[in-house]
Amino acid sequence: MLGEVLTAIVTPFRPDGAVDEDAFRRLCTHLVDNGSDGLVVAGTTGESPTLSDDERLELFRVAVGAVGDRATVIAGTGTYSTAHSQHLTRHADTLGVDGFLVVTPYYNKPPQRGIVAHFEAIAATTDRPIIAYNIPTRVVINIEPATISKLAEIPNVKAVKQAKQVVDELEQARHIVDCGLDLYAGDDDLIVPFLEVGGVGGVCVHTHVVGPQVKELVTRFLDGDEDGARAIDEEIRPSIDILRVQANPIAIKAAFNLLGLPAGHVRLPLVDADETETAAIRGCLERLGLLTPTAA
């Protein structure tokens, strides 16, 4: 297992649009110091579609150097192109990452057998574990249960990050577990429901601001204190509200910046949070007790 609490880390950009590697290094250390067992680098939250290959690979290298001796580093190498995904995976493998997050091919809408062939081809380029990322709202298609069963036959496909966008969510989550794959919540409000059906934790965004609480939540649940875990889940509910203010990672970057941590800017076509959005995010942080409420 690659960890229970994996944070999909943001990529800090300077005002001129360049990657801020020093800020990224500090964020890696901060997250691992605050509850994260591992980091997913250059995922959706890391704005991977806007990164060049060189930028992605350099982020993997920096993350391994910053925290690779005490946390896992999972490289986001999935794209809609199988050949490109193979290229990124092959090169990331040489940098010492611990595994790969590979999203279902998006935009080109392959049939289910194409999804299987895509993962088979990428898995053939490495012997390290792969997390298959199923998020139908962003990629248009769902990895169907029968396809999950076929992916489980690929030796180094070890886990599924499952996002909450299918009707039979918990049924499919159970199927993932029954196939012998590690189940990670792909939406932060699914951690407890997925733990209840045998999941191992989550690939999270809200752990940028509530990492220690989420780590305690998972630990308590797995130690048998399910009521305690649910109580924590309720206490950190405002962190879920942050993510609903605006498309990820606009809101979580704004939250981190409000807390004085170097999340930087977003890259076009994303835009930084506006005043109204920032005020809403500040309100969530105040409800979490992370910021002092502003005077009325």
C-alpha positions, -999 to 999 in steps of 0.1 A, spaced: 0 0 0 12 35 -9 -2 51 22 -36 59 38 -36 96 34 -23 108 1 -24 145 -7 -28 156 -44 -4 185 -40 -8 218 -58 18 232 -81 28 267 -71 33 292 -99 50 325 -98 32 356 -111 50 352 -144 36 317 -147 68 298 -140 68 268 -116 81 279 -81 102 249 -72 113 264 -39 77 269 -28 68 234 -41 96 219 -20 84 237 11 48 225 5 60 189 1 77 191 35 47 209 51 22 183 40 43 153 51 48 170 84 11 174 87 -6 141 82 2 130 46 16 95 41 24 104 5 20 130 -22 4 127 -56 24 151 -79 11 165 -111 -25 153 -108 -56 173 -114 -49 195 -84 -13 200 -96 -27 214 -129 -11 187 -149 -27 196 -183 -8 229 -182 26 214 -173 53 206 -199 69 172 -197 101 188 -183 81 206 -156 64 174 -146 95 154 -144 113 181 -124 84 182 -99 87 144 -95 125 149 -89 120 177 -63 93 157 -44 115 126 -42 144 147 -30 123 166 -4 103 138 12 111 105 -6 129 91 25 98 94 47 67 95 24 56 80 -9 57 100 -41 31 91 -67 37 105 -101 7 117 -122 16 103 -156 -18 96 -172 -30 115 -202 -54 108 -230 -25 95 -251 -12 61 -243 22 67 -259 26 100 -240 16 83 -207 41 55 -214 68 82 -220 61 100 -188 59 68 -167 91 54 -181 110 86 -173 94 91 -139 103 56 -130 140 65 -133 136 93 -108 127 70 -79 90 77 -75 70 50 -56 41 46 -80 19 62 -106 -16 77 -108 -30 71 -142 -63 87 -151 -88 71 -175 -81 85 -209 -102 117 -213 -117 135 -243 -113 108 -269 -138 84 -251 -122 49 -257 -144 18 -253 -139 -2 -222 -115 -26 -240 -95 4 -250 -92 14 -213 -79 -20 -205 -53 -19 -233 -43 16 -222 -35 5 -187 -18 -27 -199 5 -7 -221 15 18 -194 19 -10 -168 44 -27 -191 68 2 -188 73 -2 -151 73 -27 -122 61 -1 -97 24 1 -85 -2 20 -105 -34 36 -91 -61 37 -117 -81 70 -114 -118 68 -122 -134 102 -123 -163 102 -149 -172 139 -146 -138 149 -159 -132 122 -184 -168 116 -196 -167 78 -193 -168 55 -162 -146 25 -157 -173 -2 -155 -171 -30 -129 -162 -57 -155 -133 -34 -166 -122 -30 -130 -120 -68 -129 -98 -69 -159 -75 -41 -146 -71 -61 -114 -55 -89 -135 -26 -65 -145 1 -74 -119 11 -39 -110 -23 -22 -110 -27 -22 -73 -54 4 -65 -82 25 -77 -89 62 -69 -127 63 -72 -145 96 -75 -182 101 -66 -198 104 -100 -216 71 -107 -250 61 -95 -240 28 -79 -210 44 -61 -208 22 -30 -216 -10 -50 -187 -2 -74 -165 6 -44 -172 -28 -29 -164 -44 -62 -130 -27 -63 -123 -41 -29 -136 -76 -38 -112 -76 -68 -83 -73 -43 -74 -37 -52 -68 -9 -26 -97 15 -27 -90 52 -23 -116 79 -20 -113 102 -49 -137 128 -34 -128 140 1 -163 135 15 -161 98 6 -134 88 30 -156 74 57 -182 57 34 -153 40 16 -136 29 48 -169 13 57 -167 -9 26 -130 -18 30 -112 12 16 -77 21 28 -80 59 28 -81 87 3 -63 107 -23 -73 141 -9 -72 178 -16 -86 191 17 -56 176 35 -38 207 24 -55 224 54 -68 195 76 -41 168 71 -36 159 108 -73 156 113 -78 133 83 -49 111 94 -64 108 128 -98 101 112 -84 72 92 -64 59 121 -94 59 144 -116 41 119 -91 14 112 -84 10 150 -122 3 155 -132 38 167 -157 44 140 -178 69 160 -147 89 167 -138 89 130 -173 101 120 -171 129 146 -138 142 131 -154 139 96 -182 162 108 -158 187 124 -139 192 93 -169 196 70 -160 232 62 -129 219 44 -153 202 20 -171 235 16 -139 252 5 -136 228 -25 -171 237 -36 -164 274 -39 -147 271 -72 -131 245 -95 -101 227 -81 -74 238 -74 -85 275 -74 -101 273 -40 -75 252 -22 -47 275 -35 -66 305 -22 -70 288 12 -34 279 15 -24 315 5 -47 328 32 -30 306 57 4 321 47 16 290 29 32 293 -6 5 279 -29 11 306 -55 -11 313 -85 -30 291 -110 -22 289 -147 -47 298 -175 -73 287 -183 -78 287 -145 -79 320 -128 -72 330 -92 -101 332 -67 -119 366 -69 -129 387 -38 -162 370 -33 -148 335 -36 -119 345 -13 -143 358 13 -162 325 12 -130 305 15 -119 327 44 -153 319 61 -147 282 58 -112 285 73 -127 306 102 -152 278 109 -124 253 110 -106 275 135 -77 281 112 -82 318 109 -95 344 134 -129 357 123 -128 391 108 -146 420 126 -181 426 114 
